[in-house]
Amino acid sequence: MTEFHSIIAETGAPYGDPIPVHGLGDVATACRAAEGAFDIYRATGKEERARFLDRIAEEIMTLGDALIEAAMRESGLPRARLEGERGRTVGQLRMFADVVRKGLWQQLRIDPALPDRQPTPRPDLRLRMIPVGPVAVFGASNFPLAFSTAGGDTASALAAGCPVIVKGHPAHPVTASLAAQAISTAVAACGLPAGVFSQIVGPSHELGAALVQDPRIAAVGFTGSRAGGLALVRLAQARAVPIPVYAEMSSINPVLLLPEALRARGAALGTAFVGSLTMGAGQFCTNPGLLIAIDGEGLDAFIASATNGVAAALSQTMLTPGIRDAYVSGVVALADHADVETLASGDAGEGTRGGAILFQTTAQAFLADPHLAHEVFGASSILVRCADADEVMALIARLEGQLTATLHMDTADEPLAGRLLPQLERKVGRILANGWPTGVEVCHAMVHGGPFPATSDSRTTSVGSLAIDRFLRPVSYQNLAPSILPAELRDDAKGDGSPRLIDGTLTLS
């Protein structure tokens, strides 16, 4: 294939002129340019790199309505949602600019020499974090702005000092091209080598595989399906020099409806649940795909409210025909399951549209069939009815790793919540109370990650300032002459504001 088309999500029809497809030679050229740019880019000072990130944010805003309209056409998502996503995209770029300026990410540590220490002297040891090298980023289907070409993986890798090569998502090539144009404009305006950023375009998996296998690529950021993420992990591990793949993959995000909260506001929780379930046609990685509750009067009120809401929900355009087909297959499999009951379904829609659906089963049935815990990407959720708190504990213990877990609770539920918390900590990256998991704040304390299969590395996050750590590694310098030490590790490094841990004591230079 030498070219392909942008597709209108709402109709599935091709749009605009054919888009040329990159080849394997283009992948090699991009990787060569990224490697050539690496030492120049990683040597940039904090302010220079921060200004570059700020400039990308400015260039994205300069694109104006053209970016929003392209994303609307290619994703089927509404204007308000995409304008909010654009705000998140530029916001995280500016957050990383601030992170770079403050310097905490360098983790500067100095243990001065102790020549008179007995029985052996201590050498002079100094440590800093350095960028790992060129990074491959795979754009996501469900966030054409915030998790794609100029999204969080790109922003955090650039902040770390790593050149980035994006494999643009084929579902929104025009949107990706506009975002790439903004980044490339910022690269040129800041006087950086062109190899600091490039994008590879085309629907073939072969392009992505070649990118991950290129020996100049040092790490990979990915958001998408479990099958896609694991395929990249296998490719990366089979290399002569294996590299990390930071893949955010599969999660059903359990919501625990505790008894007193249900008794106090079961109907209101049912209404709020439907709002979270159907947001963006359910195409969020944090969608509430699993509800867990103990049988009782409050649960009955929740079910009555939730079923009414689901039944009244209108179908929505899904991101791609393939995603819609996979969603339909998933809900049909649940509907046909002998131990699963369909509580309510909304307008199913036609073509590329998908509807909401709510199922229920028992704790025993859920524990007996691992397939019931698999993600169905879309506005589908399954309620698991438990006899008591012990069944809830057993169910949590058997869950796979998740991005989030939610506790709906009142004061009287706190003892039960306290019992659940240690188990939840082992299963998820973010635990929230009396809210809904859809909606991920971009800030310093956020974790958007979790144990496998939520991610391929539970020690990391793809959202928030800690995301920069994925693309850094530590280097220790022992007894180096001051003249060749990195400037920020020298004794006379004054006034740049970077925190330093000197002989175990945190100080500001």
QUITA-V524958 format. One record per residue. N is the residue number from 1. RES is the residue in one letter. SS is DSSP state (~ for helix, > for strand, _ for the rest). D_FIRST is the distance of its C-alpha to the first C-alpha in Angstrom with 1 decimal. Layout:
n = {N & N}
res = {RES & RES}
ss = {SS & SS}
d_first = {D_FIRST & D_FIRST}
This chain:
n = {1 & 2 & 3 & 4 & 5 & 6 & 7 & 8 & 9 & 10 & 11 & 12 & 13 & 14 & 15 & 16 & 17 & 18 & 19 & 20 & 21 & 22 & 23 & 24 & 25 & 26 & 27 & 28 & 29 & 30 & 31 & 32 & 33 & 34 & 35 & 36 & 37 & 38 & 39 & 40 & 41 & 42 & 43 & 44 & 45 & 46 & 47 & 48 & 49 & 50 & 51 & 52 & 53 & 54 & 55 & 56 & 57 & 58 & 59 & 60 & 61 & 62 & 63 & 64 & 65 & 66 & 67 & 68 & 69 & 70 & 71 & 72 & 73 & 74 & 75 & 76 & 77 & 78 & 79 & 80 & 81 & 82 & 83 & 84 & 85 & 86 & 87 & 88 & 89 & 90 & 91 & 92 & 93 & 94 & 95 & 96 & 97 & 98 & 99 & 100 & 101 & 102 & 103 & 104 & 105 & 106 & 107 & 108 & 109 & 110 & 111 & 112 & 113 & 114 & 115 & 116 & 117 & 118 & 119 & 120 & 121 & 122 & 123 & 124 & 125 & 126 & 127 & 128 & 129 & 130 & 131 & 132 & 133 & 134 & 135 & 136 & 137 & 138 & 139 & 140 & 141 & 142 & 143 & 144 & 145 & 146 & 147 & 148 & 149 & 150 & 151 & 152 & 153 & 154 & 155 & 156 & 157 & 158 & 159 & 160 & 161 & 162 & 163 & 164 & 165 & 166 & 167 & 168 & 169 & 170 & 171 & 172 & 173 & 174 & 175 & 176 & 177 & 178 & 179 & 180 & 181 & 182 & 183 & 184 & 185 & 186 & 187 & 188 & 189 & 190 & 191 & 192 & 193 & 194 & 195 & 196 & 197 & 198 & 199 & 200 & 201 & 202 & 203 & 204 & 205 & 206 & 207 & 208 & 209 & 210 & 211 & 212 & 213 & 214 & 215 & 216 & 217 & 218 & 219 & 220 & 221 & 222 & 223 & 224 & 225 & 226 & 227 & 228 & 229 & 230 & 231 & 232 & 233 & 234 & 235 & 236 & 237 & 238 & 239 & 240 & 241 & 242 & 243 & 244 & 245 & 246 & 247 & 248 & 249 & 250 & 251 & 252 & 253 & 254 & 255 & 256 & 257 & 258 & 259 & 260 & 261 & 262 & 263 & 264 & 265 & 266 & 267 & 268 & 269 & 270 & 271 & 272 & 273 & 274 & 275 & 276 & 277 & 278 & 279 & 280 & 281 & 282 & 283 & 284 & 285 & 286 & 287 & 288 & 289 & 290 & 291 & 292 & 293 & 294 & 295 & 296 & 297 & 298 & 299 & 300 & 301 & 302 & 303 & 304 & 305 & 306 & 307 & 308 & 309 & 310 & 311 & 312 & 313 & 314 & 315 & 316 & 317 & 318 & 319 & 320 & 321 & 322 & 323 & 324 & 325 & 326 & 327 & 328 & 329 & 330 & 331 & 332 & 333 & 334 & 335 & 336 & 337 & 338 & 339 & 340 & 341 & 342 & 343 & 344 & 345 & 346 & 347 & 348 & 349 & 350 & 351 & 352 & 353 & 354 & 355 & 356 & 357 & 358 & 359 & 360 & 361 & 362 & 363 & 364 & 365 & 366 & 367 & 368 & 369 & 370 & 371 & 372 & 373 & 374 & 375 & 376 & 377 & 378 & 379 & 380 & 381 & 382 & 383 & 384 & 385 & 386 & 387 & 388 & 389 & 390 & 391 & 392 & 393 & 394 & 395 & 396 & 397 & 398 & 399 & 400 & 401 & 402 & 403 & 404 & 405 & 406 & 407 & 408 & 409 & 410 & 411 & 412 & 413 & 414 & 415 & 416 & 417 & 418 & 419 & 420 & 421 & 422 & 423 & 424 & 425 & 426 & 427 & 428 & 429 & 430 & 431 & 432 & 433 & 434 & 435 & 436 & 437 & 438 & 439 & 440 & 441 & 442 & 443 & 444 & 445 & 446 & 447 & 448 & 449 & 450 & 451 & 452 & 453 & 454 & 455 & 456 & 457 & 458 & 459 & 460 & 461 & 462 & 463 & 464 & 465 & 466 & 467 & 468 & 469 & 470 & 471 & 472 & 473 & 474 & 475 & 476 & 477 & 478 & 479 & 480 & 481 & 482 & 483 & 484 & 485 & 486 & 487 & 488 & 489 & 490 & 491 & 492 & 493 & 494 & 495 & 496 & 497 & 498 & 499 & 500 & 501 & 502 & 503 & 504 & 505 & 506 & 507 & 508 & 509}
res = {M & T & E & F & H & S & I & I & A & E & T & G & A & P & Y & G & D & P & I & P & V & H & G & L & G & D & V & A & T & A & C & R & A & A & E & G & A & F & D & I & Y & R & A & T & G & K & E & E & R & A & R & F & L & D & R & I & A & E & E & I & M & T & L & G & D & A & L & I & E & A & A & M & R & E & S & G & L & P & R & A & R & L & E & G & E & R & G & R & T & V & G & Q & L & R & M & F & A & D & V & V & R & K & G & L & W & Q & Q & L & R & I & D & P & A & L & P & D & R & Q & P & T & P & R & P & D & L & R & L & R & M & I & P & V & G & P & V & A & V & F & G & A & S & N & F & P & L & A & F & S & T & A & G & G & D & T & A & S & A & L & A & A & G & C & P & V & I & V & K & G & H & P & A & H & P & V & T & A & S & L & A & A & Q & A & I & S & T & A & V & A & A & C & G & L & P & A & G & V & F & S & Q & I & V & G & P & S & H & E & L & G & A & A & L & V & Q & D & P & R & I & A & A & V & G & F & T & G & S & R & A & G & G & L & A & L & V & R & L & A & Q & A & R & A & V & P & I & P & V & Y & A & E & M & S & S & I & N & P & V & L & L & L & P & E & A & L & R & A & R & G & A & A & L & G & T & A & F & V & G & S & L & T & M & G & A & G & Q & F & C & T & N & P & G & L & L & I & A & I & D & G & E & G & L & D & A & F & I & A & S & A & T & N & G & V & A & A & A & L & S & Q & T & M & L & T & P & G & I & R & D & A & Y & V & S & G & V & V & A & L & A & D & H & A & D & V & E & T & L & A & S & G & D & A & G & E & G & T & R & G & G & A & I & L & F & Q & T & T & A & Q & A & F & L & A & D & P & H & L & A & H & E & V & F & G & A & S & S & I & L & V & R & C & A & D & A & D & E & V & M & A & L & I & A & R & L & E & G & Q & L & T & A & T & L & H & M & D & T & A & D & E & P & L & A & G & R & L & L & P & Q & L & E & R & K & V & G & R & I & L & A & N & G & W & P & T & G & V & E & V & C & H & A & M & V & H & G & G & P & F & P & A & T & S & D & S & R & T & T & S & V & G & S & L & A & I & D & R & F & L & R & P & V & S & Y & Q & N & L & A & P & S & I & L & P & A & E & L & R & D & D & A & K & G & D & G & S & P & R & L & I & D & G & T & L & T & L & S}
ss = {_ & _ & > & > & > & > & > & _ & _ & _ & _ & _ & _ & > & > & > & > & > & > & > & _ & _ & _ & ~ & ~ & ~ & ~ & ~ & ~ & ~ & ~ & ~ & ~ & ~ & ~ & ~ & ~ & ~ & ~ & ~ & ~ & ~ & _ & _ & _ & ~ & ~ & ~ & ~ & ~ & ~ & ~ & ~ & ~ & ~ & ~ & ~ & ~ & ~ & ~ & ~ & ~ & _ & _ & ~ & ~ & ~ & ~ & ~ & ~ & ~ & ~ & ~ & ~ & ~ & _ & _ & _ & ~ & ~ & ~ & ~ & ~ & ~ & ~ & ~ & ~ & ~ & ~ & ~ & ~ & ~ & ~ & ~ & ~ & ~ & ~ & ~ & ~ & ~ & ~ & ~ & _ & ~ & ~ & ~ & _ & > & > & > & > & _ & _ & > & _ & _ & _ & _ & _ & _ & _ & > & _ & _ & > & > & > & > & > & > & > & _ & _ & > & > & > & > & > & _ & _ & _ & _ & _ & _ & _ & _ & _ & _ & _ & _ & _ & ~ & ~ & ~ & ~ & ~ & ~ & ~ & ~ & ~ & _ & _ & _ & > & > & > & > & _ & _ & ~ & ~ & ~ & ~ & ~ & ~ & ~ & ~ & ~ & ~ & ~ & ~ & ~ & ~ & ~ & ~ & ~ & ~ & ~ & ~ & _ & _ & _ & _ & ~ & ~ & ~ & > & > & > & > & _ & _ & _ & _ & ~ & ~ & ~ & ~ & ~ & ~ & ~ & ~ & ~ & _ & _ & _ & > & > & > & > & > & > & > & _ & _ & ~ & ~ & ~ & ~ & ~ & ~ & ~ & ~ & ~ & ~ & ~ & ~ & _ & _ & _ & _ & _ & _ & > & > & > & > & > & _ & _ & _ & _ & _ & > & > & > & > & _ & ~ & ~ & ~ & ~ & ~ & ~ & ~ & ~ & ~ & ~ & ~ & ~ & ~ & ~ & ~ & ~ & ~ & ~ & ~ & ~ & ~ & ~ & ~ & ~ & _ & _ & _ & _ & _ & _ & _ & > & > & > & > & > & _ & _ & ~ & ~ & ~ & ~ & ~ & ~ & ~ & ~ & ~ & ~ & ~ & ~ & ~ & ~ & ~ & ~ & _ & _ & _ & > & > & _ & _ & _ & ~ & ~ & ~ & ~ & ~ & ~ & ~ & ~ & ~ & ~ & ~ & ~ & ~ & ~ & ~ & _ & _ & _ & _ & _ & > & > & > & > & > & _ & _ & _ & _ & _ & _ & _ & > & > & _ & _ & > & > & > & > & > & > & ~ & ~ & ~ & ~ & ~ & ~ & _ & ~ & ~ & ~ & ~ & _ & _ & _ & _ & _ & _ & > & > & > & > & > & > & > & _ & _ & ~ & ~ & ~ & ~ & ~ & ~ & ~ & ~ & ~ & ~ & _ & _ & _ & > & > & > & > & > & > & > & _ & _ & ~ & ~ & ~ & ~ & ~ & ~ & ~ & ~ & ~ & ~ & ~ & ~ & ~ & ~ & ~ & _ & _ & > & > & > & > & > & > & _ & _ & _ & _ & _ & _ & _ & _ & _ & _ & _ & _ & _ & _ & _ & _ & _ & _ & _ & _ & _ & > & _ & _ & _ & _ & _ & _ & _ & _ & _ & ~ & ~ & ~ & ~ & ~ & ~ & ~ & > & > & > & > & > & > & > & _ & _ & _ & ~ & ~ & ~ & _ & _ & ~ & ~ & ~ & _ & _ & _ & _ & _ & _ & _ & _ & _ & > & > & > & > & _ & _ & > & > & > & > & _}
d_first = {0.0 & 3.8 & 5.8 & 7.6 & 11.3 & 14.4 & 16.3 & 20.1 & 21.5 & 24.5 & 22.9 & 19.4 & 18.5 & 15.8 & 17.5 & 17.4 & 15.2 & 11.4 & 10.7 & 9.0 & 7.2 & 9.5 & 9.4 & 12.2 & 14.4 & 14.4 & 15.6 & 18.3 & 19.3 & 19.8 & 21.8 & 23.9 & 24.7 & 25.7 & 27.9 & 29.4 & 30.3 & 31.6 & 35.2 & 35.6 & 34.4 & 36.3 & 39.4 & 39.4 & 42.5 & 42.6 & 43.2 & 40.5 & 37.9 & 39.3 & 39.2 & 35.5 & 34.8 & 37.1 & 35.3 & 31.9 & 33.7 & 35.1 & 31.9 & 30.3 & 33.4 & 33.1 & 29.8 & 32.1 & 31.0 & 27.6 & 26.5 & 28.3 & 27.1 & 23.4 & 24.0 & 26.1 & 23.4 & 20.6 & 22.9 & 25.6 & 28.2 & 31.4 & 32.4 & 35.3 & 33.3 & 30.7 & 33.5 & 35.1 & 31.9 & 31.7 & 35.3 & 34.6 & 31.8 & 34.1 & 37.0 & 35.5 & 34.6 & 38.2 & 39.5 & 37.8 & 39.2 & 42.6 & 42.0 & 41.3 & 44.4 & 46.7 & 45.7 & 46.4 & 42.9 & 44.2 & 46.7 & 49.1 & 51.8 & 54.8 & 57.4 & 59.9 & 61.6 & 64.8 & 66.6 & 69.8 & 68.3 & 69.9 & 69.4 & 66.3 & 65.1 & 61.8 & 59.4 & 57.9 & 54.5 & 52.0 & 48.6 & 45.7 & 42.1 & 39.4 & 35.6 & 33.6 & 30.9 & 27.3 & 26.0 & 22.5 & 22.4 & 20.1 & 20.4 & 21.9 & 21.2 & 24.8 & 25.9 & 23.5 & 26.1 & 28.5 & 26.3 & 23.2 & 22.4 & 26.1 & 27.5 & 30.1 & 28.3 & 27.3 & 30.9 & 32.7 & 30.8 & 31.4 & 35.0 & 35.4 & 34.4 & 31.0 & 28.0 & 25.0 & 21.3 & 19.7 & 16.5 & 16.2 & 16.1 & 13.2 & 16.0 & 17.6 & 15.4 & 18.0 & 20.9 & 19.4 & 18.9 & 22.5 & 23.9 & 22.2 & 23.8 & 27.1 & 27.0 & 26.1 & 28.9 & 31.3 & 30.3 & 31.2 & 34.3 & 35.6 & 35.3 & 33.0 & 30.6 & 27.0 & 25.8 & 27.7 & 24.6 & 20.9 & 17.9 & 14.4 & 11.9 & 8.8 & 9.0 & 8.5 & 12.1 & 11.5 & 11.8 & 15.0 & 16.3 & 16.1 & 17.9 & 20.6 & 21.2 & 21.6 & 25.4 & 25.9 & 25.1 & 28.4 & 27.7 & 25.3 & 25.8 & 24.1 & 24.9 & 23.5 & 24.0 & 26.1 & 23.4 & 21.0 & 23.9 & 25.3 & 22.0 & 22.1 & 25.8 & 25.4 & 23.0 & 25.3 & 28.4 & 27.0 & 26.8 & 29.5 & 30.7 & 29.9 & 29.3 & 30.1 & 27.6 & 29.1 & 27.5 & 28.9 & 28.1 & 30.3 & 33.6 & 35.8 & 38.4 & 41.8 & 44.3 & 47.9 & 50.3 & 53.7 & 56.8 & 58.8 & 55.9 & 55.1 & 58.8 & 59.0 & 55.9 & 53.9 & 53.1 & 52.0 & 49.7 & 48.1 & 47.4 & 45.9 & 43.8 & 42.1 & 41.3 & 39.6 & 37.8 & 36.3 & 35.4 & 31.8 & 31.4 & 32.3 & 29.1 & 30.9 & 31.0 & 34.8 & 35.2 & 38.5 & 37.2 & 40.5 & 44.1 & 47.1 & 50.6 & 54.1 & 55.5 & 58.0 & 59.1 & 56.9 & 53.8 & 54.7 & 54.8 & 51.4 & 49.9 & 51.5 & 50.1 & 46.6 & 46.3 & 47.5 & 45.0 & 42.0 & 43.2 & 43.3 & 39.9 & 37.4 & 33.8 & 31.2 & 27.6 & 25.6 & 22.7 & 19.8 & 20.0 & 19.2 & 22.1 & 24.3 & 23.6 & 24.5 & 27.5 & 28.8 & 28.5 & 30.4 & 33.2 & 33.6 & 34.1 & 36.8 & 38.4 & 38.8 & 40.3 & 43.9 & 45.2 & 43.3 & 44.7 & 42.8 & 45.0 & 43.3 & 40.0 & 39.2 & 37.3 & 34.1 & 32.2 & 29.5 & 25.7 & 24.5 & 28.1 & 29.9 & 33.7 & 36.1 & 37.9 & 40.7 & 41.8 & 44.8 & 45.9 & 48.7 & 48.7 & 49.5 & 46.5 & 44.1 & 45.5 & 45.2 & 41.4 & 39.0 & 36.2 & 38.2 & 37.5 & 33.7 & 31.9 & 30.8 & 28.7 & 30.3 & 33.8 & 35.3 & 38.3 & 40.8 & 44.5 & 46.3 & 50.0 & 52.3 & 55.9 & 57.0 & 56.1 & 55.9 & 53.1 & 51.2 & 51.7 & 50.5 & 47.4 & 46.5 & 47.2 & 44.6 & 41.8 & 38.7 & 38.1 & 37.5 & 36.7 & 39.8 & 43.0 & 45.2 & 49.0 & 50.7 & 54.3 & 57.7 & 60.5 & 61.8 & 58.4 & 58.5 & 60.1 & 57.3 & 54.6 & 56.3 & 56.0 & 52.3 & 51.4 & 51.5 & 49.3 & 46.8 & 46.7 & 45.4 & 42.6 & 41.2 & 40.4 & 42.1 & 45.1 & 46.2 & 49.2 & 49.7 & 46.4 & 42.9 & 40.0 & 37.5 & 37.7 & 37.5 & 39.7 & 38.4 & 41.5 & 43.1 & 44.3 & 41.1 & 39.3 & 36.0 & 35.5 & 37.4 & 37.7 & 34.9 & 32.8 & 33.2 & 32.0 & 31.4 & 34.4 & 37.3 & 38.9 & 36.6 & 35.6 & 32.6 & 34.8 & 37.9 & 39.2 & 39.3 & 35.5 & 36.0 & 37.6 & 34.3 & 33.4 & 36.8 & 38.9 & 42.6 & 44.2 & 48.0 & 50.0 & 53.3 & 56.2 & 54.0 & 56.0 & 55.8 & 54.5 & 51.2 & 50.7 & 48.1 & 49.9 & 49.8 & 51.5 & 54.4 & 57.8 & 58.0 & 54.8 & 56.4 & 55.4 & 51.7 & 52.3 & 50.2 & 51.9 & 53.0 & 54.5 & 57.4 & 59.3 & 58.2 & 59.2 & 56.7 & 57.4 & 55.9 & 55.7}
